[in-house]
Amino acid sequence: MPKPKYHIIICTNTRPPGHPKPSCGAAGSPGLLMTFNMGLMERGYQPGEVLVTGSACLGPCEQGPTVVVYPDATWYSQVKEADVPAILDEHIGKGKPVEKLKPNSVWGG
């Protein structure tokens, strides 16, 4: 398999009911995983050209769902399924991170 141009990592971590800390899974990230994959297929990307991977906790749980795009190391927080087309068209398609979706700092600064 050739080296992918981009790797999209989506936190899909889910905590047990009653846990005091939020999770990306409970905030809808499993649907994001499917939406990214479907969006890539709809745009004609070949398998392996862009990888989409679910991940355990990425850290900023209060700001989830969290999505990271490599090799740019761009972090997106509070991503909704409605944001996926912009990320695919602007960031993946044109190589420009979607500024309106990027937090100032994922870590709260």
FIDREN-378098 format. One record per residue (C-alpha): residue number from 1; residue in one letter; chain; x, y, z. Coordinates in steps of 0.25 Angstrom, whole numbers, plus 2048, in hexadecimal, padded with zeros to 3 digits. Layout:
<nodes>
NODE,NUM,A,A,X,Y,Z
...
</nodes>
This chain:
<nodes>
NODE,1,M,A,800,800,800
NODE,2,P,A,806,80E,7FD
NODE,3,K,A,808,818,807
NODE,4,P,A,7FB,81F,80A
NODE,5,K,A,7FA,82E,807
NODE,6,Y,A,7F2,831,814
NODE,7,H,A,7EE,829,821
NODE,8,I,A,7E2,82E,828
NODE,9,I,A,7E1,829,836
NODE,10,I,A,7D3,82A,83D
NODE,11,C,A,7D2,828,84C
NODE,12,T,A,7C7,81D,84E
NODE,13,N,A,7CA,81B,85D
NODE,14,T,A,7BD,818,865
NODE,15,R,A,7BD,818,874
NODE,16,P,A,7B3,810,87D
NODE,17,P,A,7A5,816,880
NODE,18,G,A,7A7,81F,88D
NODE,19,H,A,7B5,822,88A
NODE,20,P,A,7B8,831,88E
NODE,21,K,A,7C1,834,882
NODE,22,P,A,7BA,836,874
NODE,23,S,A,7BF,82D,868
NODE,24,C,A,7BF,82F,859
NODE,25,G,A,7B8,822,857
NODE,26,A,A,7AC,827,85F
NODE,27,A,A,7AD,835,857
NODE,28,G,A,7AB,82E,84A
NODE,29,S,A,7B8,82A,844
NODE,30,P,A,7B5,81C,83F
NODE,31,G,A,7AC,823,835
NODE,32,L,A,7B7,82C,831
NODE,33,L,A,7C0,820,82E
NODE,34,M,A,7B5,81B,824
NODE,35,T,A,7B3,829,81E
NODE,36,F,A,7C2,82B,81C
NODE,37,N,A,7C3,81D,815
NODE,38,M,A,7B6,820,80C
NODE,39,G,A,7BB,82E,809
NODE,40,L,A,7C8,829,804
NODE,41,M,A,7C1,81E,7FB
NODE,42,E,A,7B7,828,7F6
NODE,43,R,A,7C3,831,7F2
NODE,44,G,A,7CA,826,7EA
NODE,45,Y,A,7D6,824,7F4
NODE,46,Q,A,7DC,816,7F2
NODE,47,P,A,7DE,80D,7FD
NODE,48,G,A,7EB,810,805
NODE,49,E,A,7EC,81E,7FF
NODE,50,V,A,7E6,824,80C
NODE,51,L,A,7E5,81B,818
NODE,52,V,A,7DA,81D,823
NODE,53,T,A,7DC,817,830
NODE,54,G,A,7D5,816,83D
NODE,55,S,A,7DD,819,84A
NODE,56,A,A,7DC,817,859
NODE,57,C,A,7DD,824,861
NODE,58,L,A,7E4,82F,85B
NODE,59,G,A,7E4,838,867
NODE,60,P,A,7DB,844,866
NODE,61,C,A,7CE,83D,86A
NODE,62,E,A,7C6,849,86D
NODE,63,Q,A,7C8,84F,85F
NODE,64,G,A,7C4,842,857
NODE,65,P,A,7C2,83C,84E
NODE,66,T,A,7D1,83E,84A
NODE,67,V,A,7D6,83C,83C
NODE,68,V,A,7E5,83D,839
NODE,69,V,A,7EA,83E,82B
NODE,70,Y,A,7F9,839,828
NODE,71,P,A,803,83C,823
NODE,72,D,A,7FF,84A,826
NODE,73,A,A,7FC,847,834
NODE,74,T,A,7EF,850,834
NODE,75,W,A,7E6,84E,83F
NODE,76,Y,A,7D7,850,83D
NODE,77,S,A,7CD,850,849
NODE,78,Q,A,7BE,84F,84B
NODE,79,V,A,7BE,849,83D
NODE,80,K,A,7B0,847,838
NODE,81,E,A,7AC,83E,82C
NODE,82,A,A,7A8,84B,825
NODE,83,D,A,7B7,850,826
NODE,84,V,A,7BC,843,81F
NODE,85,P,A,7BA,849,810
NODE,86,A,A,7C2,855,814
NODE,87,I,A,7CD,84D,819
NODE,88,L,A,7CD,844,80D
NODE,89,D,A,7CC,84F,803
NODE,90,E,A,7D5,859,809
NODE,91,H,A,7DF,852,811
NODE,92,I,A,7E0,845,80A
NODE,93,G,A,7DD,84A,7FC
NODE,94,K,A,7E4,857,7FC
NODE,95,G,A,7EE,855,807
NODE,96,K,A,7E9,861,80F
NODE,97,P,A,7E4,85E,81E
NODE,98,V,A,7D6,863,820
NODE,99,E,A,7D9,870,829
NODE,100,K,A,7CB,871,82E
NODE,101,L,A,7CB,863,834
NODE,102,K,A,7D9,864,83A
NODE,103,P,A,7D9,868,849
NODE,104,N,A,7E3,872,84E
NODE,105,S,A,7E9,866,856
NODE,106,V,A,7E3,859,858
NODE,107,W,A,7E9,859,866
NODE,108,G,A,7E1,865,86A
NODE,109,G,A,7EA,871,868
</nodes>
